Amino acid sequence: MSARGPSDARGNPSGSRSADARGHAEQALWRMMSSYDDPLAEFDAAMSADPGWALPHVMKAGFLLGRAEPALLHEVAAHLSHARALAAGAPARERAHLDAVQQAAEGRWHAASRTWDDLLVEHPRDALALHWAQQCDLLRGDAAALRSRPARALPEWDDADPLHPHLLGLYAFGLEECNLHAQAEEAGRRALAADARVPWAVHAVAHVMEMQGRFEEGSAWLRQHQAQWAEGTLLAGHLWWHKALFRLEALDVAGVMRIVDAHLDGAALRGTLQRVDATALLWRLHLLGEDVAGQAAALLHDWDLPAEHAGHHAFFDVHAVMAMLAAGRAGCAERHVARCAERALAPQDARRANHQTAREVGLPLMRGLLAFARGQHAAACELIHPVRALAPRLGGSHVQRDVVDLTLLACAARGGPAALGRALLNERVMAKPVTPLTRRWVEALGGGVAARA
C-alpha cells in the first residue's frame, strides 16, 4: 500500500482499503485480460468485501457492456448509477474510469477513448484502461491507437508483472492491424514465451498468418496452442472462427462445416459476438454458392435483435443483415435496414460515434447487400465499392472486414463489373501468396489474373 493511500498491484491509486476487495478486483482484471472464464463472481466478491467501493461496479458495468447484449443494458445502467453514488471520495483515476464507461455506454466511443488516453498519461500501468481502450478502438476501427497506446505504456511496465504478457498481446494485435506483421508476430510469440496462457497473443499471431496467406501454418498454430484456448476461455469461439477461416482459405468446405457444427452453431453460440463470427463465416460460404440457409436460420432463432437496438452499431447491423439474407429472409433484412436508416437520420443520436458511420458506411453497405440478394449485382457494386475505403470505420479487424471485398468479388463474378473484380484480385495477389480460395475467385472471374496467380 502506498504511503499516500491504498493502491492496486501496479501502484495505481485505489478507492478501497480492503486488501480482500482489491485482491478480488485484481483477479477480475486478470480474467478480463486473459479471457479465462468470466469475472462476474470476482466483481461480486469485491463488492461484498468493500460495499463502499465504486470501482467493482464500474468494472462489472464495463464488462457487461462489452458483451454487446441489449438485454444487459439495464444492468449496465444500474451498476453505473450505483458507482456514481459511491464515487464522491474515489480517486480521480477511478472517477475517470466511471466517466469513460458511462461515455461508452452512451455510444460516445471517441470521448471514452480520449478519457482513457488522458488517464494513461498519468497512470501508464493502468491495465484496466489499456484493456478497455483497446476494445473501444476495435469498435471505432482505430488501428493507429491499437498500436500506439500499448507502445506508450510498455516501457513503464515491469516484465515480471503477471499482466505484462497480456499487454504484449494487446501490442501484438495493434502492430498486426497496422500491417507491421513481423513485429506483431515477434511480440505475440514473446508474450507466449513468458506465459502460455495469453489467448490474445495466440489470436494476434493467427491474424498475422491470415493476412500473410499462411493458412496451413495458421491451422497448425491454433492446434499447437489449443489446450490453452479451446476450453474455459471467452475467446474460444472466436479462435474456432479463425481456425475455420484457415480451412476456408484451403477450400476445405467440409472441414469448415465440421467446425461450424461443433463450435459455431446451436448451444455453442452464447452471445452476440459469437453470432457475428458465425454469420461472417456462413456469409463467406454463401458467397461461394454453399447452401447455409438452415444454419443461418438456426443462428437467427435465438439472436436478440430488438427493433429499438437496430442502428446501435453498424458493424453488428451489417452482420445481422447478412444472417437474414443467408437464411433467405429478405423481408426481415429490408425491415432491419429501414429501422437502421431511421435511427441514422435521427438528430438526437448525433453525439453517438456510430451515428455518422451508420449513415455514411453502414447504410450503403447494407443496401448493397440487399441488392446482391435480389441478383442486382452491378447495383450492389455501385453501392458497396465507394464505401470500401471507409470500411475501417465500421470497427473490427482487417480479417473481419475482408467480407466486404469477398462480397464485391462475388458480385463481379455474377454479372457485376468484371474489371472491378480483377482489380480487387490484383490487389489480393500482390498482398500475399495465392491460396486455393483466391484461385477459386480467379476462376470465377474467368482467369483474368491467372498468370500472376
Sine and cosine of phi, psi and omega as CSV:
sin_phi,cos_phi,sin_psi,cos_psi,sin_omega,cos_omega
0.00,0.00,0.71,-0.71,0.02,-1.00
-0.92,0.39,0.51,-0.86,0.05,-1.00
-0.90,0.44,-0.41,0.91,-0.02,-1.00
-1.00,0.06,-0.03,1.00,-0.01,-1.00
0.60,-0.80,0.08,-1.00,-0.03,-1.00
-0.91,0.42,0.48,-0.88,0.01,-1.00
-0.60,-0.80,0.28,-0.96,0.03,-1.00
-1.00,0.07,-0.15,-0.99,-0.10,-1.00
-0.91,0.42,-0.26,0.96,-0.02,-1.00
-0.94,-0.34,0.22,0.98,0.03,-1.00
0.99,0.14,0.17,0.99,0.04,-1.00
-0.99,0.16,0.62,-0.78,-0.01,-1.00
-0.84,0.55,0.68,-0.73,-0.01,-1.00
-0.85,-0.52,0.53,-0.85,0.00,-1.00
-1.00,-0.03,0.12,0.99,-0.02,-1.00
-0.84,-0.54,0.69,-0.73,0.11,-0.99
-1.00,-0.07,0.03,1.00,0.01,-1.00
-1.00,0.02,0.91,-0.41,0.04,-1.00
-0.88,0.47,-0.57,0.82,0.02,-1.00
-0.90,0.44,-0.73,0.69,0.01,-1.00
-0.89,0.46,-0.69,0.72,0.00,-1.00
-0.90,0.43,-0.58,0.81,0.03,-1.00
-0.90,0.44,-0.68,0.74,0.04,-1.00
-0.91,0.41,-0.62,0.79,0.03,-1.00
-0.91,0.42,-0.64,0.77,0.03,-1.00
-0.90,0.43,-0.66,0.75,0.04,-1.00
-0.91,0.42,-0.62,0.78,0.07,-1.00
-0.88,0.47,-0.65,0.76,0.02,-1.00
-0.89,0.46,-0.68,0.73,0.05,-1.00
-0.87,0.49,-0.67,0.74,0.01,-1.00
-0.90,0.44,-0.63,0.78,0.01,-1.00
-0.90,0.43,-0.71,0.71,-0.07,-1.00
-0.97,0.22,-0.50,0.87,-0.04,-1.00
-1.00,-0.02,-0.34,0.94,-0.07,-1.00
0.94,0.33,0.23,0.97,0.03,-1.00
-0.99,0.12,0.94,-0.33,-0.05,-1.00
0.86,0.51,0.07,-1.00,0.07,-1.00
-0.99,-0.13,0.39,-0.92,-0.12,-0.99
-1.00,-0.08,0.24,0.97,-0.14,-0.99
-0.86,0.51,-0.68,0.73,-0.01,-1.00
-0.89,0.45,-0.58,0.82,0.01,-1.00
-0.94,0.35,-0.64,0.77,0.08,-1.00
-0.85,0.53,-0.75,0.66,-0.05,-1.00
-0.90,0.45,-0.61,0.79,0.02,-1.00
-0.91,0.41,-0.63,0.78,0.04,-1.00
-0.90,0.43,-0.66,0.75,0.04,-1.00
-0.89,0.45,-0.65,0.76,0.00,-1.00
-0.92,0.40,-0.63,0.77,-0.02,-1.00
-0.94,0.33,-0.49,0.87,0.03,-1.00
-0.59,-0.81,1.00,0.07,-0.06,-1.00
-0.89,0.46,-0.29,0.96,-0.02,-1.00
-1.00,-0.06,0.08,1.00,-0.07,-1.00
-1.00,-0.05,0.82,-0.57,-0.06,-1.00
-0.97,0.24,-0.57,0.82,-0.20,-0.98
-0.86,0.52,-0.67,0.75,0.01,-1.00
-0.85,0.52,-0.55,0.84,0.06,-1.00
-0.93,0.38,-0.63,0.78,0.06,-1.00
-0.90,0.43,-0.69,0.72,-0.01,-1.00
-0.89,0.46,-0.67,0.74,0.00,-1.00
-0.92,0.39,-0.66,0.75,0.04,-1.00
-0.87,0.50,-0.71,0.70,-0.01,-1.00
-0.90,0.43,-0.65,0.76,0.02,-1.00
-0.90,0.43,-0.73,0.69,0.00,-1.00
-0.91,0.42,-0.60,0.80,0.04,-1.00
-0.88,0.48,-0.63,0.78,-0.01,-1.00
-0.92,0.40,-0.28,0.96,0.04,-1.00
-0.96,0.29,-0.28,0.96,0.05,-1.00
0.87,0.50,0.60,0.80,0.01,-1.00
-0.96,-0.28,0.89,-0.45,0.01,-1.00
-0.81,0.58,-0.57,0.82,-0.05,-1.00
-0.91,0.41,-0.30,0.95,-0.05,-1.00
-1.00,-0.04,-0.10,0.99,-0.13,-0.99
-0.91,0.42,-0.54,0.84,0.05,-1.00
-0.91,0.41,-0.64,0.77,0.02,-1.00
-0.92,0.38,-0.62,0.78,0.08,-1.00
-0.84,0.54,-0.75,0.67,-0.03,-1.00
-0.89,0.46,-0.62,0.78,-0.01,-1.00
-0.91,0.42,-0.68,0.74,0.00,-1.00
-0.93,0.36,-0.59,0.81,0.05,-1.00
-0.92,0.40,-0.63,0.77,0.04,-1.00
-0.90,0.44,-0.68,0.74,0.02,-1.00
-0.89,0.45,-0.69,0.72,0.02,-1.00
-0.88,0.47,-0.64,0.77,-0.01,-1.00
-0.88,0.47,-0.60,0.80,0.00,-1.00
-0.93,0.37,-0.41,0.91,-0.04,-1.00
-0.99,-0.15,-0.10,1.00,-0.26,-0.96
-1.00,0.07,-0.07,1.00,-0.12,-0.99
-0.83,0.56,-0.67,0.75,-0.03,-1.00
-0.99,-0.16,0.19,0.98,-0.05,-1.00
-0.97,0.26,0.45,-0.89,0.09,-1.00
-0.86,0.51,0.44,-0.90,-0.01,-1.00
-0.83,0.55,-0.58,0.82,0.02,-1.00
-0.86,0.52,-0.73,0.69,-0.05,-1.00
-0.95,0.32,-0.55,0.84,0.09,-1.00
-0.92,0.40,-0.56,0.83,0.06,-1.00
-0.91,0.42,-0.65,0.76,0.07,-1.00
-0.88,0.48,-0.67,0.74,0.03,-1.00
-0.87,0.49,-0.71,0.70,0.02,-1.00
-0.87,0.49,-0.69,0.73,-0.06,-1.00
-0.92,0.40,-0.70,0.72,0.01,-1.00
-0.92,0.40,-0.60,0.80,0.07,-1.00
-0.87,0.49,-0.70,0.71,0.02,-1.00
-0.89,0.46,-0.67,0.75,0.03,-1.00
-0.90,0.43,-0.65,0.76,0.01,-1.00
-0.90,0.44,-0.48,0.88,0.04,-1.00
-1.00,0.08,0.05,1.00,-0.01,-1.00
0.99,0.17,0.20,0.98,-0.01,-1.00
-1.00,-0.07,0.93,0.37,-0.15,-0.99
-0.92,0.38,-0.58,0.81,0.03,-1.00
-0.90,0.43,-0.67,0.75,0.01,-1.00
-0.91,0.42,-0.67,0.74,0.02,-1.00
-0.88,0.48,-0.67,0.74,0.00,-1.00
-0.88,0.47,-0.67,0.74,0.02,-1.00
-0.90,0.43,-0.61,0.79,0.01,-1.00
-0.89,0.45,-0.71,0.71,0.03,-1.00
-0.92,0.38,-0.60,0.80,0.05,-1.00
-0.88,0.48,-0.71,0.70,0.01,-1.00
-0.88,0.48,-0.66,0.75,0.01,-1.00
-0.89,0.47,-0.64,0.76,-0.07,-1.00
-0.95,0.30,-0.38,0.93,0.10,-0.99
-0.88,0.48,-0.66,0.75,0.00,-1.00
-0.99,0.12,-0.54,0.84,-0.10,-1.00
-0.75,-0.66,0.96,0.30,-0.08,-1.00
-0.91,0.41,-0.22,0.98,0.03,-1.00
-0.99,-0.15,0.35,0.94,0.05,-1.00
-0.99,0.10,1.00,-0.06,-0.07,-1.00
-0.90,0.44,-0.56,0.83,0.00,-1.00
-0.89,0.46,-0.68,0.73,0.03,-1.00
-0.90,0.43,-0.65,0.76,0.01,-1.00
-0.90,0.44,-0.67,0.74,0.00,-1.00
-0.90,0.43,-0.77,0.64,-0.06,-1.00
-0.94,0.35,-0.59,0.81,-0.01,-1.00
-0.90,0.43,-0.59,0.81,0.04,-1.00
-0.92,0.40,-0.63,0.78,0.08,-1.00
-0.87,0.50,-0.65,0.76,0.01,-1.00
-0.91,0.41,-0.63,0.77,0.04,-1.00
-0.90,0.45,-0.60,0.80,0.05,-1.00
-0.90,0.43,-0.63,0.78,0.05,-1.00
-0.89,0.46,-0.58,0.82,-0.10,-1.00
-1.00,-0.06,-0.18,0.98,-0.05,-1.00
0.93,0.37,0.57,0.82,-0.06,-1.00
-0.99,-0.10,1.00,0.07,-0.06,-1.00
-0.91,0.42,-0.63,0.78,-0.04,-1.00
-0.88,0.48,-0.67,0.74,0.01,-1.00
-0.94,0.35,-0.55,0.84,0.05,-1.00
-0.84,0.54,-0.55,0.84,0.00,-1.00
-1.00,0.01,-0.72,0.70,-0.21,-0.98
-0.96,0.29,-0.54,0.84,-0.06,-1.00
-0.92,0.40,-0.78,0.63,0.08,-1.00
-0.87,0.49,-0.54,0.84,0.01,-1.00
-0.89,0.45,-0.60,0.80,0.02,-1.00
-0.94,0.35,-0.49,0.87,-0.09,-1.00
-1.00,0.00,-0.58,0.81,-0.18,-0.98
-0.79,0.61,-0.69,0.72,-0.02,-1.00
-0.89,0.46,-0.29,0.96,-0.01,-1.00
-1.00,0.04,-0.08,1.00,-0.10,-0.99
-0.99,-0.13,0.45,-0.89,0.11,-0.99
-1.00,0.03,0.79,-0.61,0.01,-1.00
-0.85,0.53,-0.41,0.91,-0.03,-1.00
-0.99,0.15,-0.16,0.99,0.01,-1.00
-0.89,0.46,0.76,-0.65,-0.02,-1.00
-0.85,0.52,-0.39,0.92,0.00,-1.00
-1.00,-0.03,-0.09,1.00,-0.02,-1.00
-0.85,0.53,-0.70,0.72,0.04,-1.00
-0.87,0.49,-0.52,0.86,0.01,-1.00
-0.96,0.30,-0.56,0.83,0.10,-0.99
-0.92,0.40,-0.63,0.77,0.10,-1.00
-0.86,0.50,-0.61,0.79,0.05,-1.00
-0.89,0.46,-0.67,0.74,0.08,-1.00
-0.87,0.50,-0.70,0.72,-0.02,-1.00
-0.90,0.44,-0.67,0.75,0.00,-1.00
-0.86,0.51,-0.68,0.73,0.00,-1.00
-0.91,0.41,-0.66,0.75,0.04,-1.00
-0.89,0.46,-0.65,0.76,0.06,-1.00
-0.87,0.49,-0.68,0.73,-0.01,-1.00
-0.89,0.46,-0.68,0.73,-0.02,-1.00
-0.93,0.38,-0.32,0.95,0.11,-0.99
-1.00,-0.09,0.23,0.97,0.05,-1.00
0.91,0.42,0.41,0.91,0.09,-1.00
-0.99,-0.11,0.95,0.32,-0.25,-0.97
-0.93,0.37,-0.69,0.72,-0.02,-1.00
-0.89,0.45,-0.69,0.73,0.02,-1.00
-0.91,0.41,-0.62,0.79,0.00,-1.00
-0.90,0.44,-0.71,0.71,-0.01,-1.00
-0.90,0.43,-0.64,0.77,0.01,-1.00
-0.89,0.45,-0.68,0.73,-0.01,-1.00
-0.92,0.40,-0.65,0.76,0.02,-1.00
-0.90,0.44,-0.70,0.72,0.02,-1.00
-0.92,0.39,-0.57,0.82,0.03,-1.00
-0.91,0.41,-0.63,0.78,0.05,-1.00
-0.88,0.48,-0.68,0.73,-0.04,-1.00
-0.96,0.29,-0.47,0.88,0.09,-1.00
-0.92,0.39,-0.52,0.85,0.02,-1.00
-0.98,0.18,-0.54,0.84,-0.03,-1.00
-0.37,-0.93,0.91,-0.42,-0.04,-1.00
-0.91,0.40,-0.30,0.96,-0.06,-1.00
-0.99,-0.11,0.88,0.48,0.06,-1.00
-0.76,-0.65,0.98,0.20,-0.06,-1.00
-0.84,0.54,-0.50,0.87,0.00,-1.00
-0.91,0.40,-0.51,0.86,0.07,-1.00
-0.95,0.31,-0.65,0.76,0.12,-0.99
-0.83,0.56,-0.71,0.71,-0.01,-1.00
-0.88,0.48,-0.70,0.71,-0.03,-1.00
-0.88,0.47,-0.69,0.72,0.01,-1.00
-0.93,0.38,-0.59,0.81,0.08,-1.00
-0.87,0.50,-0.63,0.77,0.06,-1.00
-0.88,0.48,-0.69,0.73,0.03,-1.00
-0.84,0.54,-0.73,0.68,-0.05,-1.00
-0.92,0.40,-0.57,0.82,0.08,-1.00
-0.90,0.43,-0.72,0.69,-0.04,-1.00
-0.91,0.40,-0.46,0.89,-0.02,-1.00
-0.99,-0.12,0.11,0.99,0.04,-1.00
0.95,0.33,0.36,0.93,-0.04,-1.00
-1.00,-0.04,0.89,0.47,-0.20,-0.98
-0.94,0.33,-0.62,0.79,0.03,-1.00
-0.94,0.33,-0.63,0.78,0.05,-1.00
-0.92,0.40,-0.58,0.82,0.04,-1.00
-0.91,0.42,-0.68,0.74,0.06,-1.00
-0.87,0.49,-0.69,0.73,0.00,-1.00
-0.91,0.41,-0.62,0.79,0.01,-1.00
-0.88,0.48,-0.73,0.68,0.00,-1.00
-0.92,0.38,-0.59,0.81,0.05,-1.00
-0.91,0.41,-0.63,0.78,0.00,-1.00
-0.87,0.50,-0.61,0.79,-0.07,-1.00
-0.97,-0.23,0.18,0.98,-0.15,-0.99
-0.87,0.50,-0.56,0.83,0.00,-1.00
-0.88,0.47,-0.44,0.90,-0.04,-1.00
-1.00,0.02,-0.33,0.94,-0.09,-1.00
-0.85,-0.53,-0.34,0.94,-0.19,-0.98
-0.97,0.24,-0.39,0.92,-0.01,-1.00
-0.80,-0.60,0.73,-0.69,0.13,-0.99
0.99,0.15,0.20,0.98,0.06,-1.00
-0.85,-0.53,0.55,-0.84,0.04,-1.00
-0.96,0.26,-0.15,0.99,0.01,-1.00
-1.00,-0.08,-0.03,1.00,-0.10,-0.99
-0.85,0.53,-0.74,0.67,-0.03,-1.00
-0.86,0.51,-0.65,0.76,-0.02,-1.00
-0.93,0.37,-0.60,0.80,0.01,-1.00
-0.96,0.28,-0.51,0.86,0.17,-0.99
-0.89,0.45,-0.59,0.81,0.07,-1.00
-0.87,0.49,-0.71,0.71,0.05,-1.00
-0.88,0.48,-0.65,0.76,0.02,-1.00
-0.89,0.46,-0.64,0.77,0.04,-1.00
-0.91,0.42,-0.61,0.79,0.04,-1.00
-0.89,0.46,-0.63,0.77,0.05,-1.00
-0.89,0.45,-0.63,0.77,0.03,-1.00
-0.93,0.36,-0.57,0.82,0.03,-1.00
-0.92,0.38,-0.61,0.79,0.03,-1.00
-0.88,0.47,-0.49,0.87,0.06,-1.00
-1.00,0.08,0.02,1.00,-0.09,-1.00
0.85,0.52,0.54,0.84,0.09,-1.00
-1.00,-0.03,0.97,0.24,-0.09,-1.00
-0.90,0.44,-0.63,0.78,0.03,-1.00
-0.87,0.48,-0.64,0.77,0.04,-1.00
-0.91,0.42,-0.63,0.78,0.06,-1.00
-0.87,0.48,-0.72,0.69,-0.05,-1.00
-0.92,0.40,-0.53,0.85,0.07,-1.00
-0.89,0.45,-0.65,0.76,0.03,-1.00
-0.93,0.38,-0.66,0.75,0.04,-1.00
-0.85,0.53,-0.77,0.63,-0.07,-1.00
-0.89,0.46,-0.59,0.81,-0.09,-1.00
-1.00,0.05,-0.52,0.85,-0.20,-0.98
-0.75,-0.67,-0.20,0.98,-0.07,-1.00
-0.74,-0.68,0.63,0.77,-0.04,-1.00
-0.47,-0.88,0.41,-0.91,0.13,-0.99
0.84,0.54,-0.75,-0.66,-0.08,-1.00
-0.91,0.42,-0.33,0.94,0.00,-1.00
-0.94,0.35,-0.34,0.94,-0.01,-1.00
-1.00,0.03,0.99,-0.17,-0.14,-0.99
-0.98,-0.21,0.08,1.00,-0.02,-1.00
-0.04,-1.00,0.05,-1.00,-0.06,-1.00
-0.86,0.52,-0.70,0.72,-0.08,-1.00
-0.89,0.46,-0.63,0.78,0.04,-1.00
-0.95,0.32,-0.57,0.82,0.04,-1.00
-0.92,0.38,-0.57,0.82,0.07,-1.00
-0.89,0.46,-0.70,0.71,0.04,-1.00
-0.87,0.49,-0.72,0.69,-0.01,-1.00
-0.88,0.47,-0.65,0.76,0.04,-1.00
-0.88,0.48,-0.73,0.69,-0.02,-1.00
-0.86,0.51,-0.59,0.81,0.01,-1.00
-0.96,0.29,-0.71,0.70,0.01,-1.00
-0.89,0.45,-0.60,0.80,0.02,-1.00
-0.91,0.42,-0.65,0.76,0.05,-1.00
-0.87,0.49,-0.66,0.75,0.05,-1.00
-0.92,0.40,-0.65,0.76,0.05,-1.00
-0.85,0.52,-0.67,0.74,0.02,-1.00
-0.89,0.46,-0.48,0.88,0.02,-1.00
-1.00,0.09,0.02,1.00,0.03,-1.00
1.00,-0.02,0.13,0.99,0.03,-1.00
-0.98,0.21,0.58,-0.81,0.02,-1.00
-1.00,0.08,0.97,-0.26,-0.01,-1.00
-0.86,-0.50,0.33,0.95,-0.07,-1.00
-0.86,0.51,-0.66,0.75,-0.01,-1.00
-0.90,0.44,-0.71,0.70,0.00,-1.00
-0.91,0.42,-0.63,0.77,0.00,-1.00
-0.92,0.39,-0.63,0.77,0.03,-1.00
-0.90,0.43,-0.66,0.75,0.02,-1.00
-0.91,0.42,-0.61,0.79,0.02,-1.00
-0.88,0.47,-0.66,0.75,-0.04,-1.00
-0.95,0.32,-0.38,0.92,-0.15,-0.99
-0.83,0.56,-0.68,0.73,-0.04,-1.00
-0.95,-0.32,0.19,0.98,-0.01,-1.00
-0.98,0.17,0.86,-0.51,0.00,-1.00
-0.98,0.22,0.98,-0.21,-0.02,-1.00
-0.83,-0.56,0.91,0.41,-0.02,-1.00
-0.88,0.47,0.60,-0.80,-0.06,-1.00
-0.84,0.55,-0.60,0.80,-0.05,-1.00
-0.95,0.32,-0.22,0.98,0.00,-1.00
-1.00,-0.07,-0.16,0.99,0.06,-1.00
-0.87,0.50,0.71,-0.70,-0.02,-1.00
1.00,0.01,0.02,1.00,0.00,-1.00
-0.93,0.36,-0.65,0.76,0.01,-1.00
-0.54,-0.84,0.88,-0.48,-0.10,-1.00
-0.86,0.51,-0.58,0.82,-0.01,-1.00
-0.86,0.51,-0.74,0.68,0.02,-1.00
-0.93,0.37,-0.61,0.79,0.00,-1.00
-0.89,0.45,-0.67,0.75,0.02,-1.00
-0.86,0.50,-0.68,0.73,-0.01,-1.00
-0.94,0.34,-0.59,0.81,0.07,-1.00
-0.87,0.49,-0.67,0.74,0.02,-1.00
-0.91,0.41,-0.64,0.77,0.07,-1.00
-0.85,0.52,-0.70,0.72,0.00,-1.00
-0.88,0.47,-0.68,0.73,0.00,-1.00
-0.90,0.44,-0.68,0.73,-0.02,-1.00
-0.94,0.34,-0.64,0.77,0.04,-1.00
-0.90,0.44,-0.48,0.88,0.02,-1.00
-0.99,0.11,-0.05,1.00,-0.01,-1.00
0.99,0.15,0.35,0.94,-0.05,-1.00
-0.96,-0.29,0.91,0.41,-0.06,-1.00
-0.89,0.46,-0.60,0.80,0.01,-1.00
-0.89,0.46,-0.68,0.73,0.06,-1.00
-0.88,0.48,-0.67,0.75,-0.01,-1.00
-0.90,0.44,-0.67,0.74,0.00,-1.00
-0.90,0.44,-0.65,0.76,0.02,-1.00
-0.92,0.39,-0.62,0.78,0.02,-1.00
-0.90,0.43,-0.67,0.74,0.01,-1.00
-0.90,0.44,-0.63,0.78,0.02,-1.00
-0.89,0.45,-0.65,0.76,0.03,-1.00
-0.92,0.39,-0.62,0.78,0.05,-1.00
-0.89,0.45,-0.64,0.77,0.00,-1.00
-0.90,0.43,-0.64,0.77,0.01,-1.00
-0.88,0.47,-0.67,0.74,-0.01,-1.00
-0.95,0.31,-0.59,0.81,-0.03,-1.00
-0.91,0.42,-0.37,0.93,0.00,-1.00
-0.99,-0.16,-0.01,1.00,-0.05,-1.00
-0.98,0.21,0.87,-0.49,-0.07,-1.00
-0.91,0.42,-0.44,0.90,-0.03,-1.00
-0.94,0.34,-0.20,0.98,0.02,-1.00
-1.00,-0.07,0.06,1.00,-0.20,-0.98
-0.88,0.47,-0.43,0.91,-0.02,-1.00
-0.96,0.28,-0.33,0.94,-0.09,-1.00
-0.97,0.26,0.66,-0.75,-0.05,-1.00
-0.88,0.47,-0.50,0.87,-0.05,-1.00
-0.97,0.25,-0.29,0.96,-0.20,-0.98
-0.85,0.53,-0.81,0.58,-0.03,-1.00
-0.94,0.34,-0.62,0.79,0.02,-1.00
-0.89,0.46,-0.67,0.74,0.01,-1.00
-0.87,0.49,-0.67,0.74,-0.06,-1.00
-0.95,0.31,-0.67,0.74,-0.15,-0.99
-1.00,-0.06,-0.36,0.93,-0.06,-1.00
-0.85,-0.53,-0.81,0.59,-0.09,-1.00
-0.88,0.47,-0.75,0.67,-0.06,-1.00
-0.90,0.43,-0.75,0.66,0.06,-1.00
-0.86,0.51,-0.62,0.79,0.00,-1.00
-0.91,0.41,-0.72,0.70,0.01,-1.00
-0.91,0.41,-0.61,0.80,0.05,-1.00
-0.92,0.39,-0.54,0.84,0.11,-0.99
-0.91,0.41,-0.62,0.78,0.05,-1.00
-0.90,0.44,-0.63,0.78,0.05,-1.00
-0.89,0.45,-0.66,0.75,0.03,-1.00
-0.89,0.45,-0.65,0.76,0.05,-1.00
-0.86,0.52,-0.70,0.72,-0.01,-1.00
-0.90,0.43,-0.49,0.87,0.03,-1.00
-0.99,0.13,-0.03,1.00,-0.03,-1.00
0.99,0.13,0.21,0.98,-0.01,-1.00
-1.00,-0.07,0.96,0.27,-0.21,-0.98
-0.95,0.31,-0.58,0.81,0.05,-1.00
-0.92,0.40,-0.67,0.74,0.03,-1.00
-0.90,0.44,-0.62,0.78,0.03,-1.00
-0.87,0.49,-0.69,0.72,0.03,-1.00
-0.88,0.47,-0.64,0.77,-0.01,-1.00
-0.90,0.44,-0.50,0.87,0.02,-1.00
-0.99,0.11,-0.67,0.75,-0.14,-0.99
-0.99,0.11,-0.66,0.75,-0.12,-0.99
-0.86,0.50,-0.65,0.76,0.00,-1.00
-0.89,0.45,-0.43,0.90,-0.03,-1.00
-0.99,-0.13,0.03,1.00,0.00,-1.00
-0.84,0.55,-0.69,0.72,-0.03,-1.00
-0.93,0.36,-0.33,0.94,0.00,-1.00
-1.00,-0.05,-0.06,1.00,-0.11,-0.99
-0.83,0.56,-0.55,0.84,0.04,-1.00
-0.82,0.58,-0.45,0.89,0.01,-1.00
-0.91,0.41,-0.32,0.95,0.06,-1.00
-0.92,0.39,-0.39,0.92,-0.12,-0.99
1.00,-0.10,-0.12,-0.99,-0.05,-1.00
0.98,0.18,-0.21,-0.98,-0.07,-1.00
-0.95,-0.32,0.13,-0.99,0.11,-0.99
-0.83,0.56,-0.70,0.72,-0.05,-1.00
-0.90,0.43,-0.68,0.74,0.01,-1.00
-0.91,0.42,-0.64,0.76,-0.04,-1.00
-0.98,0.21,-0.13,0.99,0.05,-1.00
-0.88,0.48,-0.31,0.95,0.02,-1.00
-0.88,0.48,-0.43,0.90,0.05,-1.00
-0.91,0.41,-0.76,0.66,0.02,-1.00
-0.89,0.46,-0.66,0.75,-0.01,-1.00
-0.90,0.44,-0.59,0.81,0.06,-1.00
-0.92,0.40,-0.65,0.76,0.05,-1.00
-0.90,0.44,-0.63,0.77,0.05,-1.00
-0.88,0.47,-0.66,0.75,0.02,-1.00
-0.91,0.42,-0.64,0.77,0.06,-1.00
-0.87,0.49,-0.74,0.68,-0.02,-1.00
-0.89,0.45,-0.61,0.79,-0.02,-1.00
-0.96,0.29,-0.31,0.95,-0.07,-1.00
-0.94,-0.33,0.41,0.91,0.09,-1.00
0.90,-0.44,-0.02,1.00,0.09,-1.00
-0.98,0.20,-0.19,-0.98,-0.04,-1.00
-0.93,0.37,0.94,-0.34,-0.03,-1.00
-0.89,0.46,-0.53,0.85,-0.01,-1.00
-0.89,0.45,-0.59,0.80,0.05,-1.00
-0.91,0.41,-0.68,0.74,0.04,-1.00
-0.86,0.50,-0.68,0.73,0.01,-1.00
-0.91,0.42,-0.63,0.77,0.01,-1.00
-0.89,0.46,-0.68,0.73,0.02,-1.00
-0.91,0.41,-0.62,0.78,0.04,-1.00
-0.93,0.37,-0.63,0.78,0.07,-1.00
-0.83,0.56,-0.72,0.70,0.01,-1.00
-0.88,0.48,-0.64,0.77,-0.05,-1.00
-0.92,0.39,-0.71,0.71,-0.07,-1.00
-0.96,0.27,-0.33,0.94,0.11,-0.99
-0.98,0.19,-0.36,0.93,-0.08,-1.00
-1.00,0.07,-0.52,0.85,-0.08,-1.00
-0.35,-0.94,0.30,-0.96,0.02,-1.00
-0.84,0.54,0.52,-0.86,-0.03,-1.00
-0.96,0.30,0.78,-0.63,0.01,-1.00
-0.97,-0.23,0.21,-0.98,0.08,-1.00
-0.83,0.55,-0.58,0.82,0.03,-1.00
-0.91,0.42,-0.69,0.72,0.05,-1.00
-0.88,0.47,-0.66,0.75,0.02,-1.00
-0.87,0.49,-0.59,0.81,0.04,-1.00
-0.88,0.48,-0.64,0.77,0.03,-1.00
-0.96,0.29,-0.56,0.83,0.10,-0.99
-0.85,0.53,-0.74,0.67,0.00,-1.00
-0.90,0.44,-0.65,0.76,-0.02,-1.00
-0.90,0.44,-0.46,0.89,0.01,-1.00
-0.99,-0.10,0.24,0.97,0.10,-1.00
1.00,0.07,0.26,0.97,0.09,-1.00
0.97,0.25,0.39,0.92,-0.06,-1.00
-0.87,0.49,-0.42,0.91,0.02,-1.00
-0.87,-0.49,0.39,0.92,-0.10,-0.99
-0.87,0.49,-0.60,0.80,-0.05,-1.00
-0.89,0.45,-0.66,0.75,0.01,-1.00
-0.97,0.26,-0.43,0.90,0.00,-1.00
-0.99,0.13,0.00,0.00,0.00,0.00
